[in-house]
Amino acid sequence: MVRVEAIHKANAQGKSLEGLVAVFVGGTGGIGESTAKELFLRTTRPRAIIVGRSEEKATKIIEELKQINPLGEAYFLQKDVSVLRNVDEVCDEIRRREPKINCLFLTAGYMTLRGRNETVEGIDRKMSVNYYSRIRCIMDLMPSLQAASDQGEISRVITVLAAGSEGDVRVDDLDLKHNFTLHACLAHCVVMSDFAVEHLAQMYPGTAFSHSYPGTVKTGIANELNGPVRLAVKVLFAVMTPWILNVRESGERHFFQMTNKCYPAARGGVGIEPPEGTSVVRGSNGQIGSGAYLLDWDGSPAGDNVVLNKHREMGLPAKVWDHTMAIFQQAERLNRKDRKRSASQEAEGAGRPVANPVGWRPA
């Protein structure tokens, strides 16, 4: 465990980090907002790109960021990232504006008790937001992340979900097309995230990848729920208040993960020196400083190794990556069909005489 006092001391050295560029996907509230504020409080001339659905919330956050650090810059891009096509569009815009990115911070969430609810790309919306769209975003923005690494700067990706909550998965139905339950949805997203960060760290050794569990943090994600269930969640938060991690502390801890040498890329460490008594963290594969980390709420290694090792013996890491690429191809194929259908519908009306409007008279 990294004590919060040690994190405060380490984060206070952030002024030495100048011009950090961070993308916050799902940054219009909760952990994303809190981490962005810590970035602006601690570093010199930071730059934040906030991706989300609510322009109103983003405008308020950006105003607060400018008050915290007038020399920093921040802007908002509005997108629903549950659809991969939208992810590609917003990442194209980010790459155009940001040739270098130091950190990609992924917290977009979608909470509902509904069953499988497919997007236009044939993916369950919860699984898309929690896993597929995040990996798509990482792949889309890797050129900018690699540019930071090539310049000897911090290059990190943090996906915030539920490391340590691994469970059994259906190898023959990874996207749960036929065996969907809410419990299975979480287990599949967690395990696939675990193995995805490992694969990405091998592909891109100059960038560090983490799958983080934030602890029980009171955020606005319950707003996605309907009346009675939403009320129940709020009552639960009220009862559990002594055990709930303050959202500001969560932001401090994630800024620490974003900038400290405790979590280096496989190729080596860049960033703030580890606090006294703290060293480089063990990676998800058991190697110190492997570049892929499963992290508990306190920044220490997480992950159910019994479950993960069983999955490794089944060859699941490679299957997860192949499956993820297949889902991307499925989405692209369905999007092409949709574009052709739209073009065909437009063409059907081409060349036809247009009826005169009611009340029209010739001149």
C-alpha positions as CSV (number, residue, x, y, z in Angstrom):
1,M,0.0,0.0,0.0
2,V,1.2,3.5,-0.8
3,R,0.1,5.8,2.0
4,V,-1.7,8.9,1.0
5,E,0.9,11.0,2.9
6,A,3.6,9.6,0.6
7,I,1.5,10.3,-2.4
8,H,1.0,13.9,-1.4
9,K,4.8,14.3,-1.0
10,A,5.5,12.7,-4.4
11,N,2.7,14.6,-6.2
12,A,4.1,17.9,-4.8
13,Q,7.1,17.4,-7.1
14,G,4.9,17.6,-10.1
15,K,6.0,21.2,-11.0
16,S,9.0,19.7,-12.6
17,L,6.7,18.2,-15.2
18,E,6.0,20.8,-17.8
19,G,3.5,20.6,-20.7
20,L,2.0,17.2,-19.9
21,V,-0.8,16.4,-22.3
22,A,-3.6,14.2,-20.9
23,V,-6.7,12.9,-22.6
24,F,-9.6,12.1,-20.2
25,V,-12.3,9.9,-21.8
26,G,-15.2,10.1,-19.4
27,G,-13.7,13.2,-17.8
28,T,-16.9,15.1,-17.1
29,G,-17.3,13.9,-13.5
30,G,-16.0,11.6,-10.8
31,I,-12.5,10.2,-11.0
32,G,-11.7,11.7,-14.4
33,E,-12.6,15.2,-13.2
34,S,-10.7,14.8,-9.9
35,T,-7.6,13.5,-11.7
36,A,-7.7,16.3,-14.2
37,K,-7.8,18.8,-11.3
38,E,-4.8,17.2,-9.6
39,L,-2.9,17.4,-12.9
40,F,-3.6,21.2,-13.2
41,L,-2.8,21.7,-9.5
42,R,0.5,19.9,-9.5
43,T,2.1,20.4,-12.9
44,T,3.4,23.3,-15.1
45,R,1.4,24.3,-18.2
46,P,-0.6,21.1,-18.5
47,R,-3.0,20.4,-21.4
48,A,-6.2,18.4,-20.9
49,I,-8.6,17.1,-23.5
50,I,-11.9,16.0,-22.0
51,V,-14.1,13.6,-23.9
52,G,-17.7,13.0,-22.8
53,R,-21.4,13.6,-23.5
54,S,-22.2,16.6,-21.4
55,E,-21.0,19.9,-22.7
56,E,-22.5,21.7,-19.7
57,K,-20.5,19.7,-17.2
58,A,-17.4,19.9,-19.3
59,T,-17.7,23.7,-19.5
60,K,-17.9,24.0,-15.7
61,I,-14.9,21.7,-15.2
62,I,-12.8,23.6,-17.8
63,E,-13.5,26.9,-16.0
64,E,-12.4,25.3,-12.7
65,L,-9.2,24.0,-14.3
66,K,-8.3,27.4,-15.6
67,Q,-8.9,28.9,-12.1
68,I,-6.6,26.2,-10.6
69,N,-3.8,26.8,-13.2
70,P,-4.3,29.9,-15.5
71,L,-1.3,28.8,-17.6
72,G,-2.9,25.4,-18.4
73,E,-5.1,24.7,-21.4
74,A,-8.2,22.5,-21.6
75,Y,-10.9,21.8,-24.2
76,F,-13.9,19.5,-24.6
77,L,-14.9,17.1,-27.4
78,Q,-18.4,15.8,-27.2
79,K,-18.9,12.1,-28.1
80,D,-20.8,9.1,-27.1
81,V,-18.0,6.5,-26.9
82,S,-20.2,3.5,-26.6
83,V,-20.0,3.3,-30.4
84,L,-16.6,2.5,-31.9
85,R,-17.3,4.6,-35.0
86,N,-17.6,7.6,-32.7
87,V,-14.4,6.6,-30.9
88,D,-12.6,6.7,-34.3
89,E,-14.0,10.1,-35.1
90,V,-13.0,11.7,-31.8
91,C,-9.5,10.1,-31.9
92,D,-9.0,11.4,-35.4
93,E,-9.7,14.9,-34.1
94,I,-7.4,14.4,-31.1
95,R,-4.5,13.1,-33.2
96,R,-4.9,16.1,-35.5
97,R,-4.7,18.5,-32.6
98,E,-2.3,16.6,-30.3
99,P,0.7,15.0,-32.1
100,K,2.0,14.1,-28.6
101,I,0.0,12.6,-25.7
102,N,1.6,11.8,-22.3
103,C,-1.4,10.0,-20.7
104,L,-4.7,8.5,-21.8
105,F,-7.0,8.2,-18.9
106,L,-10.1,6.0,-19.5
107,T,-13.0,6.2,-17.0
108,A,-16.1,6.3,-19.1
109,G,-18.8,4.2,-17.4
110,Y,-22.3,3.0,-18.1
111,M,-24.3,1.5,-15.2
112,T,-27.7,-0.1,-15.8
113,L,-29.5,-3.3,-14.6
114,R,-30.9,-4.0,-18.0
115,G,-29.9,-7.1,-19.9
116,R,-27.9,-7.2,-23.1
117,N,-28.5,-3.9,-25.0
118,E,-26.7,-3.9,-28.4
119,T,-25.3,-0.8,-30.1
120,V,-25.7,-0.4,-33.9
121,E,-22.3,-2.3,-34.1
122,G,-23.7,-5.5,-32.5
123,I,-21.9,-5.0,-29.1
124,D,-23.5,-4.8,-25.7
125,R,-23.4,-1.2,-24.7
126,K,-22.0,-1.9,-21.2
127,M,-19.2,-4.1,-22.6
128,S,-18.5,-1.5,-25.3
129,V,-18.0,1.4,-22.8
130,N,-16.1,-0.7,-20.3
131,Y,-13.8,-2.6,-22.6
132,Y,-14.1,-2.5,-26.4
133,S,-14.2,1.3,-26.9
134,R,-11.4,1.7,-24.5
135,I,-9.1,-0.6,-26.4
136,R,-10.1,1.0,-29.6
137,C,-9.3,4.4,-28.2
138,I,-5.9,3.2,-27.1
139,M,-5.1,1.8,-30.5
140,D,-6.3,4.9,-32.2
141,L,-4.1,7.2,-30.0
142,M,-1.0,5.1,-29.9
143,P,0.9,7.2,-32.5
144,S,0.6,10.2,-30.2
145,L,1.5,8.2,-27.1
146,Q,4.5,6.7,-28.9
147,A,5.6,10.2,-29.9
148,A,5.8,11.2,-26.2
149,S,7.8,8.0,-25.4
150,D,10.2,8.7,-28.3
151,Q,10.9,12.1,-26.8
152,G,11.8,10.6,-23.5
153,E,8.7,11.7,-21.8
154,I,5.9,10.0,-19.7
155,S,3.7,7.8,-21.9
156,R,1.0,6.0,-20.0
157,V,-2.5,4.5,-20.4
158,I,-4.7,3.9,-17.4
159,T,-8.1,2.2,-17.7
160,V,-10.1,2.4,-14.5
161,L,-12.5,-0.5,-14.0
162,A,-12.2,-3.4,-11.5
163,A,-8.7,-5.0,-11.4
164,G,-8.8,-7.8,-8.8
165,S,-12.5,-8.7,-9.5
166,E,-11.6,-11.4,-12.0
167,G,-13.9,-14.4,-12.6
168,D,-14.5,-17.3,-14.9
169,V,-15.3,-16.5,-18.5
170,R,-17.0,-18.2,-21.4
171,V,-14.1,-18.7,-23.8
172,D,-16.6,-19.7,-26.6
173,D,-18.7,-16.5,-26.0
174,L,-16.4,-13.7,-25.0
175,D,-18.8,-11.0,-26.1
176,L,-21.6,-12.8,-24.2
177,K,-23.9,-12.8,-27.3
178,H,-25.6,-16.0,-26.0
179,N,-24.8,-16.1,-22.2
180,F,-25.2,-12.6,-21.0
181,T,-25.7,-11.7,-17.3
182,L,-24.6,-8.7,-15.4
183,H,-22.1,-10.7,-13.4
184,A,-20.6,-12.3,-16.5
185,C,-20.4,-8.9,-18.1
186,L,-18.2,-7.6,-15.3
187,A,-16.0,-10.7,-15.2
188,H,-15.5,-10.7,-19.0
189,C,-14.6,-7.0,-19.1
190,V,-12.2,-7.3,-16.2
191,V,-10.4,-10.4,-17.4
192,M,-10.2,-9.1,-21.0
193,S,-8.8,-5.7,-19.7
194,D,-6.2,-7.6,-17.7
195,F,-4.9,-9.5,-20.7
196,A,-5.3,-6.5,-23.1
197,V,-2.9,-4.3,-21.0
198,E,-0.4,-7.1,-21.0
199,H,-0.6,-7.5,-24.8
200,L,-0.3,-3.8,-25.3
201,A,2.7,-3.5,-23.1
202,Q,4.5,-6.1,-25.2
203,M,3.5,-4.3,-28.4
204,Y,4.5,-0.9,-27.2
205,P,7.3,-1.2,-24.6
206,G,7.8,2.6,-24.4
207,T,4.3,3.1,-22.9
208,A,3.1,1.9,-19.5
209,F,-0.4,0.3,-19.3
210,S,-2.5,-0.1,-16.1
211,H,-5.8,-1.5,-15.3
212,S,-6.9,0.1,-12.0
213,Y,-9.5,-0.5,-9.4
214,P,-10.5,2.8,-7.8
215,G,-12.1,1.4,-4.7
216,T,-15.6,2.4,-3.7
217,V,-15.7,6.0,-4.9
218,K,-18.9,8.1,-4.9
219,T,-19.3,9.3,-8.4
220,G,-22.2,10.2,-10.7
221,I,-22.4,6.9,-12.5
222,A,-25.5,5.9,-10.6
223,N,-27.3,8.6,-12.6
224,E,-27.7,6.1,-15.4
225,L,-30.0,4.0,-13.2
226,N,-33.8,4.4,-12.9
227,G,-35.7,5.8,-9.9
228,P,-35.9,3.0,-7.2
229,V,-32.5,1.5,-8.0
230,R,-30.9,4.9,-8.1
231,L,-32.3,5.7,-4.7
232,A,-31.1,2.4,-3.3
233,V,-27.6,3.1,-4.5
234,K,-27.6,6.6,-2.9
235,V,-28.8,5.1,0.4
236,L,-26.0,2.5,0.1
237,F,-23.4,5.3,-0.4
238,A,-24.8,7.1,2.7
239,V,-24.6,4.0,4.9
240,M,-21.1,3.1,3.6
241,T,-19.6,6.7,3.9
242,P,-16.9,5.8,6.4
243,W,-15.6,3.1,3.9
244,I,-15.9,5.2,0.7
245,L,-12.8,6.7,-0.8
246,N,-13.0,10.4,-1.1
247,V,-13.1,11.3,-4.8
248,R,-10.3,13.9,-4.4
249,E,-8.0,11.2,-2.9
250,S,-8.9,9.0,-5.8
251,G,-7.7,11.7,-8.2
252,E,-4.5,12.2,-6.2
253,R,-3.8,8.4,-6.3
254,H,-4.5,8.2,-10.0
255,F,-2.3,11.3,-10.7
256,F,0.4,9.3,-8.8
257,Q,-0.2,6.3,-11.1
258,M,0.0,8.7,-14.1
259,T,3.3,10.3,-13.2
260,N,5.4,8.2,-10.7
261,K,8.3,5.9,-11.6
262,C,6.7,3.2,-9.5
263,Y,4.8,2.3,-12.7
264,P,7.3,2.4,-15.6
265,A,7.0,1.3,-19.2
266,A,8.8,-2.0,-20.0
267,R,11.6,0.0,-21.7
268,G,12.2,2.1,-18.5
269,G,10.9,4.6,-16.1
270,V,10.2,8.3,-16.6
271,G,8.5,10.6,-14.1
272,I,8.6,11.6,-10.5
273,E,10.8,9.5,-8.2
274,P,9.1,6.9,-6.0
275,P,8.4,7.9,-2.3
276,E,10.9,6.8,0.3
277,G,10.3,3.1,1.1
278,T,8.4,2.5,-2.2
279,S,9.8,0.8,-5.2
280,V,8.9,-0.2,-8.7
281,V,5.7,-2.3,-8.7
282,R,5.4,-5.9,-9.8
283,G,3.6,-6.2,-13.2
284,S,0.7,-8.4,-14.0
285,N,3.0,-11.2,-15.3
286,G,4.9,-11.3,-12.0
287,Q,7.9,-9.3,-13.3
288,I,9.0,-6.0,-11.6
289,G,8.4,-3.1,-13.9
290,S,6.9,-5.2,-16.7
291,G,5.0,-2.2,-18.2
292,A,1.6,-3.8,-17.5
293,Y,0.0,-3.3,-14.1
294,L,-3.2,-4.5,-12.3
295,L,-3.6,-2.0,-9.5
296,D,-5.7,-1.9,-6.3
297,W,-7.3,1.3,-5.0
298,D,-4.1,2.0,-3.0
299,G,-1.7,1.6,-5.9
300,S,-0.5,-1.9,-4.9
301,P,-0.6,-4.9,-7.2
302,A,-4.0,-6.5,-7.6
303,G,-5.4,-9.4,-9.7
304,D,-6.6,-12.8,-8.7
305,N,-3.6,-14.9,-9.8
306,V,-5.4,-18.2,-9.3
307,V,-8.1,-17.2,-11.8
308,L,-5.6,-15.5,-14.2
309,N,-3.1,-18.4,-14.2
310,K,-6.0,-20.8,-15.0
311,H,-6.9,-18.6,-17.9
312,R,-3.3,-18.4,-19.0
313,E,-3.1,-22.2,-19.2
314,M,-6.1,-22.1,-21.4
315,G,-4.4,-19.8,-23.8
316,L,-6.9,-17.0,-23.1
317,P,-4.5,-14.0,-23.5
318,A,-4.1,-14.6,-27.2
319,K,-7.8,-15.5,-27.6
320,V,-8.8,-12.3,-26.0
321,W,-6.7,-10.2,-28.4
322,D,-7.9,-12.1,-31.4
323,H,-11.5,-11.8,-30.3
324,T,-11.1,-8.0,-29.7
325,M,-9.7,-7.5,-33.2
326,A,-12.6,-9.6,-34.6
327,I,-15.2,-7.4,-32.8
328,F,-13.5,-4.3,-34.3
329,Q,-13.8,-5.9,-37.8
330,Q,-17.4,-6.7,-37.1
331,A,-18.1,-3.1,-36.2
332,E,-16.4,-1.8,-39.3
333,R,-18.3,-4.2,-41.5
334,L,-21.7,-3.2,-40.0
335,N,-20.7,0.5,-40.3
336,R,-19.9,0.0,-44.0
337,K,-23.3,-1.7,-44.6
338,D,-25.0,1.2,-42.8
339,R,-23.2,3.8,-45.0
340,K,-24.2,1.8,-48.1
341,R,-27.8,1.6,-47.0
342,S,-27.9,5.3,-46.3
343,A,-26.3,6.1,-49.7
344,S,-28.8,3.8,-51.5
345,Q,-31.7,5.4,-49.8
346,E,-30.5,8.8,-51.0
347,A,-29.9,7.6,-54.5
348,E,-33.5,6.2,-54.7
349,G,-34.9,9.7,-54.6
350,A,-32.4,11.2,-57.0
351,G,-33.8,12.4,-60.3
352,R,-37.5,12.1,-59.3
353,P,-39.8,15.2,-59.8
354,V,-40.4,17.0,-56.6
355,A,-44.0,17.5,-55.7
356,N,-45.2,21.1,-55.5
357,P,-45.7,22.3,-52.0
358,V,-49.3,22.8,-50.8
359,G,-50.5,26.2,-51.9
360,W,-47.8,26.6,-54.5
361,R,-48.8,28.7,-57.6
362,P,-46.7,29.2,-60.7
363,A,-45.4,32.7,-61.2
